[in-house]
Amino acid sequence: MNLSRCRSALLHAGHRVSLSHACKNAVKTDAPPGVIWDLMRCWEKMNPVKKEKLSQTSPAFKILSSEP
């Protein structure tokens, strides 16, 4: 997901978002962590990872196993 699509998704969800002055590829937002995780899960659905390479005890596996 490119940065503008990420910002757009957060704005459409009703959150404030702006670019970070410290890093050109970062955003600042008042969105709660759950919203950010859901955004990442949606990105993963469009760009699937090879889940068979993930350990079932890894944080990535558990995070991606939840529905957004």
Secondary structure, DSSP 8 states (H G I E B T S, - for coil): --HHHHHHHHHHTT--EEE-SS-TT-EEE---HHHHHHHHHHHHHHS---GGGS-TTSHHHHHHHS--
